[in-house]
Amino acid sequence: MARQPRISVIMPSFNHAPFIERAICSVLDQGYDNLELVIADGGSADGSLALIDRYADELEWWTSVPDESPAAAVNRALRNITGELVTIVHANDVLLPFALHRVADFCRSMRMPTWIAGGATLIDASDRVIERIEAQEPVSLANYVMGGDYLIPATASFYRADAFEQYGVFDASLLHAYRYDFHCRLLSGGAEPMILSAALAGQRRHSGSLSSLDGVGCGRERQRVTMQYAASTVMAASGRERRAA
């Protein structure tokens, strides 16, 4: 039997005590042997740390250090992981059953692509499904920024570890759109996602999420990233037209 790739699951956390235990269990209950689960907490003060410590023996490691954003927490974790594949599960989200096995099987058949994207479900505070989101293809930078980042659910994305050496880490100045920005960077560098048809993760909508608490800021960040990369696609298209002429 082919060796399972080592998968690092990074869980950024900040004051998500109502949900973090479900998030942790959704990863540990995968039954995936070659797993590295790390938690980068941003200095929670709501009881989250006691819940994390309850599972300390099953985590590779965890820390709680004040930081500026979820992206900063993820970047901190990226310096200290050993997996061949990396995914990010926020402490208010979940992995769906068998997600890691599905990704590992897909990796073996596709020879470890740079970026794998699956489907996701939107869930409420009680884990009820609100909506299902399918990852769509083909994906180019142009149709990604023009069609919206919902084309590729960030919650259900996995990256080859060396992608962060080639394309850089996440932009820690972005509170909401750091994965959208990273995906645009991947696409602008020619790394298109390989689409896995299965649903891999549950993305939670609730009143305490960053996007709910700061809807205006979330929208502005996404607009900023969209305009940045939309401008580059227009310039690239203009260059192609000039060369064709």
Backbone hydrogen bonds, N-H to C=O, Kabsch-Sander energy under -0.5 kcal/mol:
donor,donor_aa,acceptor,acceptor_aa,energy
7,I,34,N,-2.3
8,S,6,R,-0.5
8,S,85,L,-3.2
9,V,7,I,-0.6
9,V,36,E,-3.1
10,I,8,S,-0.6
10,I,87,T,-2.7
11,M,9,V,-0.5
11,M,38,V,-2.4
13,S,40,A,-1.8
19,F,16,H,-1.9
20,I,16,H,-2.4
23,A,19,F,-2.0
24,I,20,I,-2.8
25,C,21,E,-2.6
26,S,22,R,-2.0
27,V,23,A,-1.0
27,V,24,I,-0.9
28,L,24,I,-2.6
29,D,25,C,-2.6
30,Q,27,V,-1.5
31,G,28,L,-1.0
33,D,31,G,-0.6
35,L,33,D,-1.5
36,E,7,I,-2.5
38,V,9,V,-2.5
38,V,36,E,-0.6
39,I,61,W,-1.4
40,A,11,M,-1.8
41,D,39,I,-0.7
41,D,63,T,-2.7
42,G,13,S,-2.7
51,L,47,G,-1.3
52,I,48,S,-2.6
53,D,49,L,-2.6
54,R,50,A,-1.2
55,Y,51,L,-0.6
55,Y,52,I,-1.7
56,A,53,D,-1.4
58,E,55,Y,-2.0
59,L,55,Y,-0.6
59,L,56,A,-1.1
60,E,37,L,-2.6
61,W,37,L,-0.8
63,T,39,I,-2.2
65,V,41,D,-2.5
67,D,42,G,-0.7
73,A,69,S,-1.7
74,V,70,P,-2.5
75,N,71,A,-2.7
76,R,72,A,-2.0
77,A,73,A,-1.9
78,L,74,V,-2.4
79,R,75,N,-0.9
79,R,76,R,-0.6
80,N,77,A,-2.2
81,I,78,L,-0.8
84,E,6,R,-2.2
85,L,6,R,-1.9
86,V,159,Y,-2.8
87,T,8,S,-2.2
88,I,157,S,-0.6
89,V,10,I,-2.3
89,V,87,T,-0.5
90,H,88,I,-0.5
91,A,12,P,-1.8
93,D,90,H,-2.3
94,V,202,G,-2.2
96,L,200,L,-2.7
99,A,96,L,-1.9
102,R,98,F,-2.4
103,V,99,A,-2.4
104,A,100,L,-2.5
105,D,101,H,-2.5
106,F,102,R,-2.2
107,C,103,V,-2.6
108,R,104,A,-2.0
109,S,105,D,-1.8
110,M,106,F,-2.0
111,R,107,C,-0.8
112,M,107,C,-2.2
116,I,158,F,-2.8
117,A,194,M,-2.2
118,G,156,A,-2.2
119,G,198,A,-2.4
120,A,133,I,-2.7
121,T,201,A,-2.1
122,L,131,E,-3.4
123,I,121,T,-0.5
123,I,203,Q,-2.4
124,D,128,R,-2.1
127,D,124,D,-2.0
130,I,122,L,-3.8
131,E,122,L,-1.2
133,I,120,A,-3.4
136,Q,151,L,-2.4
140,S,138,P,-0.5
144,Y,140,S,-1.9
145,V,141,L,-2.4
146,M,142,A,-1.9
147,G,143,N,-1.8
148,G,144,Y,-1.4
151,L,148,G,-1.7
152,I,149,D,-1.3
156,A,153,P,-1.2
157,S,154,A,-1.5
158,F,116,I,-2.9
159,Y,86,V,-2.9
160,R,114,T,-2.8
161,A,84,E,-2.7
163,A,160,R,-2.3
164,F,161,A,-1.3
165,E,162,D,-0.5
166,Q,162,D,-1.6
167,Y,163,A,-3.1
168,G,164,F,-0.8
172,A,170,F,-0.9
174,L,171,D,-1.7
175,L,173,S,-0.6
181,D,177,A,-2.6
182,F,178,Y,-1.8
183,H,179,R,-2.6
184,C,180,Y,-2.2
185,R,181,D,-2.1
186,L,182,F,-2.5
187,L,183,H,-2.7
188,S,184,C,-2.6
189,G,185,R,-1.2
190,G,187,L,-1.4
191,A,186,L,-2.8
192,E,190,G,-1.1
194,M,115,W,-2.7
195,I,193,P,-0.6
196,L,117,A,-2.8
197,S,195,I,-0.5
200,L,119,G,-2.9
201,A,119,G,-0.9
202,G,94,V,-3.0
203,Q,121,T,-3.1
203,Q,201,A,-0.5
204,R,202,G,-0.6
205,R,123,I,-3.1
206,H,204,R,-0.5
209,S,206,H,-1.5
213,L,209,S,-2.6
214,D,210,L,-2.0
215,G,212,S,-0.6
218,C,214,D,-2.4
219,G,215,G,-2.3
220,R,216,V,-2.4
221,E,217,G,-2.3
222,R,218,C,-2.2
223,Q,219,G,-2.3
224,R,220,R,-2.4
225,V,221,E,-2.5
226,T,222,R,-2.7
227,M,223,Q,-2.8
228,Q,224,R,-2.0
229,Y,225,V,-2.2
230,A,226,T,-2.9
231,A,227,M,-1.9
232,S,228,Q,-1.0
233,T,229,Y,-1.9
234,V,230,A,-2.1
235,M,231,A,-2.2
236,A,232,S,-2.1
237,A,233,T,-2.4
238,S,234,V,-2.4
239,G,235,M,-2.1
240,R,236,A,-2.0
241,E,237,A,-2.1
242,R,238,S,-2.2
243,R,239,G,-2.0
244,A,240,R,-2.2
245,A,241,E,-2.0
